[in-house]
Amino acid sequence: MLGVILLNIVESLFSLARFEGVPFLLIRPKDISGPEIYSGDFDLLIKPESLDCFLLCVMEVCSKNSFNFCIRRRKKEKINLNIYLGSGEEFIDFDLWTELDVKDSGFPRGTFISWSDLESSGLIINDSGRFFLDNNFSAMYYMSHLYSKRKNINDHSVKRRIDYYRNLDGLSSFSHSLLWNVNNKSMQKANREMSSLGLFSHSRIV
């Protein structure tokens, strides 16, 4: 029963945001069903100028369903959102990003990839108001994410996602070779590949 309620929250929020014309996408795959909904968070990339509208959708869905929510913002490009159920012991965790961060000692601090650059490069797919990252870029960015977050590649959830990306259509031979030999060197190669596409921007760190 609880899983159904949580599922309805996510589906209602995503449906309302799409109805309101908010461009957003899942940065990494996550099942919106079963036990997957309880583990980890939903990482969303939202077009920066549409962030306020997305948060208004959160308020509307929570108000209609008598849910509490909490918003925390510690840096300009990321908002953490928790939507609580009942007593507050159960909640759904979202990380709302307005850009894709890239952490690599070979690049300046504050390196990121903007929605506008992804869009102009054809790496954001718009399927009747549902937005997705291009499969090949999505795989490269997951490799970058593993490196940035120093993820344990032997972790079960990491292995599952690597398998997911290995089986995507449209992968270049270069991406495919990296995904079948995942280590720090191949993760850094993924960053160099994205850099070669001219996608990286740099924030001014104060």
Phi, psi and chi 1 to 4 in degrees:
 res  aa     phi    psi   chi1   chi2   chi3   chi4
   1 MET       -  -45.8 -179.9   61.1 -179.6      -
   2 LEU   -62.4  -42.3 -178.4   58.5      -      -
   3 GLY   -59.4  -37.4      -      -      -      -
   4 VAL   -65.0  -42.1  172.6      -      -      -
   5 ILE   -63.2  -46.0  -63.8  172.4      -      -
   6 LEU   -61.6  -42.2  -66.5  173.3      -      -
   7 LEU   -60.0  -42.3  173.8   61.8      -      -
   8 ASN   -64.9  -36.2  -72.8  -20.9      -      -
   9 ILE   -60.3  -51.4  -64.4  171.2      -      -
  10 VAL   -62.9  -45.7  176.4      -      -      -
  11 GLU   -64.4  -39.6  -71.5 -175.8  -25.1      -
  12 SER   -65.3  -42.9  -63.6      -      -      -
  13 LEU   -64.2  -48.2  175.2   56.8      -      -
  14 PHE   -64.6  -40.3  -72.8    1.8      -      -
  15 SER   -64.6  -43.7  -65.8      -      -      -
  16 LEU   -65.2  -43.6  179.1   58.7      -      -
  17 ALA   -60.5  -41.3      -      -      -      -
  18 ARG   -66.8  -39.8  -68.5 -176.2 -179.6  116.3
  19 PHE   -60.9  -37.2  177.5   78.4      -      -
  20 GLU   -81.7    0.3  -65.2  -66.7  -19.7      -
  21 GLY    77.2   28.8      -      -      -      -
  22 VAL   -84.9  117.6  177.4      -      -      -
  23 PRO   -77.1  116.7  -13.8   30.1      -      -
  24 PHE  -150.4  161.1   73.6   95.5      -      -
  25 LEU  -153.0  158.7   55.1   83.4      -      -
  26 LEU   -80.2  123.4  -80.0  166.8      -      -
  27 ILE   -69.7  -39.6  -61.6  173.2      -      -
  28 ARG  -130.4  150.1  -73.0  173.6  -73.5  -79.2
  29 PRO   -64.9  141.2   26.2  -35.7      -      -
  30 LYS  -152.4  128.2 -179.4  175.4  173.0   67.5
  31 ASP   -68.2  130.2  -69.2  -23.2      -      -
  32 ILE   -96.7   52.9  -48.5  177.9      -      -
  33 SER  -165.4  163.8   60.1      -      -      -
  34 GLY    56.2 -155.8      -      -      -      -
  35 PRO   -67.1  -19.0   22.3  -33.3      -      -
  36 GLU   -59.5  -29.6  -75.5  -71.3  -33.2      -
  37 ILE   -67.6  -20.7 -156.0  167.8      -      -
  38 TYR   -87.7  -19.0  -60.7  100.8      -      -
  39 SER  -108.2  140.9   59.4      -      -      -
  40 GLY    68.2 -167.0      -      -      -      -
  41 ASP  -127.7  168.5   52.0   21.5      -      -
  42 PHE   -92.3  117.9  -73.0   89.2      -      -
  43 ASP   -97.4  113.1  -78.6  -77.1      -      -
  44 LEU  -112.6  139.7  -55.7 -176.5      -      -
  45 LEU  -102.6  125.4  177.5   64.9      -      -
  46 ILE  -121.5  135.3  -58.2  174.9      -      -
  47 LYS   -57.4  124.8 -164.5  169.4 -174.3  177.0
  48 PRO   -51.3  -42.3  -27.3   34.6      -      -
  49 GLU   -73.6   -6.3   50.1  -93.5   43.1      -
  50 SER  -105.3    2.4  -61.4      -      -      -
  51 LEU   -61.1  -45.4  178.6   60.0      -      -
  52 ASP   -60.3  -39.5  -73.4  -10.6      -      -
  53 CYS   -65.3  -38.6 -173.1      -      -      -
  54 PHE   -62.6  -42.4 -173.7   88.4      -      -
  55 LEU   -66.8  -32.7  -66.7  175.9      -      -
  56 LEU   -65.5  -35.1  -72.7  173.3      -      -
  57 CYS   -64.5  -39.9  -68.0      -      -      -
  58 VAL   -59.1  -47.4  171.6      -      -      -
  59 MET   -60.4  -42.0  -68.4  177.2   63.7      -
  60 GLU   -66.6  -46.3 -177.6  171.4  -24.2      -
  61 VAL   -63.5  -42.8  168.1      -      -      -
  62 CYS   -68.4  -39.1  -70.6      -      -      -
  63 SER   -64.2  -43.7  176.9      -      -      -
  64 LYS   -65.7  -29.2  -77.3 -176.4  176.7  178.8
  65 ASN  -109.0    6.5  -66.2  -81.8      -      -
  66 SER    58.5   42.7  -60.3      -      -      -
  67 PHE  -102.1  146.5  -62.0  135.4      -      -
  68 ASN   -91.3  154.7  -66.2  -42.6      -      -
  69 PHE  -145.7  160.4   65.4   93.1      -      -
  70 CYS  -135.3  133.3  175.6      -      -      -
  71 ILE  -117.8  129.4  -66.9  172.9      -      -
  72 ARG  -127.6  135.3  -69.3  179.2  -67.9  -86.6
  73 ARG  -131.8  109.6 -171.2  171.0 -157.6  168.4
  74 ARG  -104.1  -17.2  -63.6 -171.7  176.8   92.8
  75 LYS  -144.7  154.7   45.8 -171.8  176.8 -178.9
  76 LYS   -63.4  -29.0   67.4  177.0 -177.2   60.6
  77 GLU   -92.0    0.3   69.7  -85.7   12.5      -
  78 LYS  -144.2  134.2  176.8 -175.3  174.5 -176.6
  79 ILE  -121.7  132.7  -73.0  176.9      -      -
  80 ASN   -97.2  128.4  178.3 -109.9      -      -
  81 LEU  -123.2  126.8  164.2   69.5      -      -
  82 ASN  -117.0  130.6  -64.7  137.0      -      -
  83 ILE  -110.5  120.9  -61.5  179.1      -      -
  84 TYR  -100.8  149.1  -64.0   93.8      -      -
  85 LEU  -114.6  130.5 -153.0   68.5      -      -
  86 GLY    54.7 -115.1      -      -      -      -
  87 SER   -71.3  -12.8   64.4      -      -      -
  88 GLY    95.9   -2.6      -      -      -      -
  89 GLU   -73.0  -28.7  -66.8 -179.5    3.3      -
  90 GLU  -107.6  136.3  -57.6  -71.9  -11.1      -
  91 PHE  -154.5  162.4   63.9   90.9      -      -
  92 ILE  -109.9  135.2  -52.8  174.4      -      -
  93 ASP  -108.7  127.5 -169.7   21.1      -      -
  94 PHE  -122.9  139.5  -63.2   86.2      -      -
  95 ASP  -110.0  118.0  -79.0  -21.6      -      -
  96 LEU  -102.9  112.3  -48.9  178.9      -      -
  97 TRP  -105.2  143.6  -63.5   86.7      -      -
  98 THR  -106.2   -0.3   53.8      -      -      -
  99 GLU  -158.5  163.2   59.0 -166.8   41.9      -
 100 LEU   -96.4  120.0  -62.1  177.7      -      -
 101 ASP   -85.1  150.0   68.9  -32.4      -      -
 102 VAL  -132.8  121.3  177.5      -      -      -
 103 LYS  -116.9  118.0  -68.2 -177.3  173.9   66.1
 104 ASP  -159.2  130.6 -173.5  -46.4      -      -
 105 SER   -61.1  -17.6   59.1      -      -      -
 106 GLY   -82.1   -6.2      -      -      -      -
 107 PHE  -124.2  156.9  -58.0  115.2      -      -
 108 PRO   -62.3  153.6  -18.6   30.3      -      -
 109 ARG   -59.2  146.8  -74.4 -176.1   60.9 -161.4
 110 GLY    82.4   16.3      -      -      -      -
 111 THR   -71.6  134.3  -62.7      -      -      -
 112 PHE  -152.2  169.2   69.0   93.2      -      -
 113 ILE  -122.1  125.2  -55.5  171.7      -      -
 114 SER   -88.7  157.9   69.2      -      -      -
 115 TRP   -58.9  -44.8  178.9  -72.9      -      -
 116 SER   -62.7  -38.8   58.9      -      -      -
 117 ASP   -69.9  -38.3  -76.4  -18.2      -      -
 118 LEU   -62.3  -44.0  -71.8  168.6      -      -
 119 GLU   -65.2  -46.7 -163.5  167.6   41.2      -
 120 SER   -68.6  -22.9   62.8      -      -      -
 121 SER   -88.6    1.0  -59.9      -      -      -
 122 GLY    74.9   20.3      -      -      -      -
 123 LEU   -96.7   -1.9  -62.3  175.2      -      -
 124 ILE  -111.0  122.7  -70.4 -179.4      -      -
 125 ILE   -97.2  127.0  -46.1  -58.6      -      -
 126 ASN  -106.1  106.6 -178.0   -7.0      -      -
 127 ASP  -107.5   86.4 -178.6   10.0      -      -
 128 SER    53.8   46.4  -58.1      -      -      -
 129 GLY    89.6   -1.8      -      -      -      -
 130 ARG  -106.1  125.0  -69.6  174.9  176.4  -99.8
 131 PHE  -106.5  141.7  -65.2   84.2      -      -
 132 PHE  -141.7  152.3  -53.3   90.5      -      -
 133 LEU   -79.5  143.9  -71.1  172.5      -      -
 134 ASP   -52.5  136.7  166.6   83.4      -      -
 135 ASN   -56.8  -45.6  -78.0  -10.7      -      -
 136 ASN   -66.5  -43.3 -169.3   65.6      -      -
 137 PHE   -64.7  -41.0  173.4   80.5      -      -
 138 SER   -57.5  -41.6 -178.0      -      -      -
 139 ALA   -65.6  -43.9      -      -      -      -
 140 MET   -62.8  -40.7  -72.6  -65.1   91.1      -
 141 TYR   -70.4  -30.2 -173.0   69.2      -      -
 142 TYR   -65.7  -39.4 -175.9   62.4      -      -
 143 MET   -60.2  -42.2  -65.1  -77.7  -75.5      -
 144 SER   -61.9  -41.5  173.9      -      -      -
 145 HIS   -61.4  -41.8  168.6   73.3      -      -
 146 LEU   -59.9  -39.7  -66.6  178.4      -      -
 147 TYR   -72.1  -45.1 -174.5   76.8      -      -
 148 SER   -60.2  -42.0  -65.6      -      -      -
 149 LYS   -94.3    1.8  -56.1  -60.3 -177.6 -176.1
 150 ARG    51.3   48.8  -60.4  179.8 -178.9  179.8
 151 LYS   -70.2  147.6  -67.1  -75.9 -171.2  176.6
 152 ASN   -80.1  111.8  178.1    3.9      -      -
 153 ILE   -72.5   -6.0   60.7  173.9      -      -
 154 ASN   -93.6   -3.4  -66.9  -47.9      -      -
 155 ASP   -64.3  141.1  179.3   80.2      -      -
 156 HIS   -58.8  -45.3  176.1   67.0      -      -
 157 SER   -67.2  -34.4   62.6      -      -      -
 158 VAL   -66.4  -44.3  170.5      -      -      -
 159 LYS   -60.1  -40.4  -75.3 -177.6  173.4 -179.6
 160 ARG   -63.3  -41.3  -76.5 -174.8   59.6 -168.5
 161 ARG   -70.9  -37.7  -82.1 -176.6  167.7  159.2
 162 ILE   -60.4  -43.2  -69.4  172.2      -      -
 163 ASP   -61.2  -39.6  -75.9  -18.2      -      -
 164 TYR   -59.0  -49.0  165.5   83.5      -      -
 165 TYR   -68.1  -34.9  -75.1  110.6      -      -
 166 ARG   -59.0  -28.8  -76.2  172.1  175.2  167.1
 167 ASN   -99.9    8.6  -70.0  -70.4      -      -
 168 LEU   -72.5  147.9  -74.3  178.8      -      -
 169 ASP   -76.0  153.8  -66.4  -30.8      -      -
 170 GLY    82.7   12.7      -      -      -      -
 171 LEU   -76.3  139.6  -67.0 -177.1      -      -
 172 SER   -72.7  161.0   68.7      -      -      -
 173 SER   -63.3  -31.9   57.2      -      -      -
 174 PHE   -65.3  -48.6  177.8   77.3      -      -
 175 SER   -61.7  -42.6  -60.3      -      -      -
 176 HIS   -60.6  -41.7 -162.6  -93.6      -      -
 177 SER   -66.0  -36.8   67.0      -      -      -
 178 LEU   -67.3  -39.8  -64.1 -172.9      -      -
 179 LEU   -68.6  -21.9  -73.8  163.9      -      -
 180 TRP   -95.1    5.9  -77.3   94.7      -      -
 181 ASN  -148.1   66.5 -174.2   28.0      -      -
 182 VAL   -81.2  117.1  178.7      -      -      -
 183 ASN  -158.0  179.8   52.3   45.2      -      -
 184 ASN   -58.6  -38.1  -80.2  -13.1      -      -
 185 LYS   -65.5  -44.7 -172.8  174.4 -179.4  178.8
 186 SER   -69.6  -33.1   59.7      -      -      -
 187 MET   -63.3  -42.6  -65.1  173.2 -160.2      -
 188 GLN   -66.8  -34.9  -73.4 -174.9  -60.7      -
 189 LYS   -61.8  -36.2  -77.0 -176.2  177.5 -179.9
 190 ALA   -62.8  -41.1      -      -      -      -
 191 ASN   -62.9  -42.1  -83.7  -19.7      -      -
 192 ARG   -63.7  -36.9  -57.7  -61.3  179.5  -85.5
 193 GLU   -64.6  -44.0  177.0   70.4    7.4      -
 194 MET   -65.9  -37.2  -68.8 -169.3  -63.6      -
 195 SER   -62.5  -37.6  177.5      -      -      -
 196 SER   -65.7  -19.1   72.5      -      -      -
 197 LEU   -82.2   -4.0  -61.8  174.6      -      -
 198 GLY    74.3   28.8      -      -      -      -
 199 LEU   -91.2  -18.0  -66.1  171.8      -      -
 200 PHE   -81.3  134.8  -71.0  177.9      -      -
 201 SER  -118.9  168.4  -61.4      -      -      -
 202 HIS  -134.9  126.3  -50.6  -71.7      -      -
 203 SER   -75.9  154.0  -60.8      -      -      -
 204 ARG   -86.4  113.5  179.2  175.7  -63.0  174.0
 205 ILE   -85.4  123.6  -55.3  -63.1      -      -
 206 VAL   -98.4      -  178.9      -      -      -
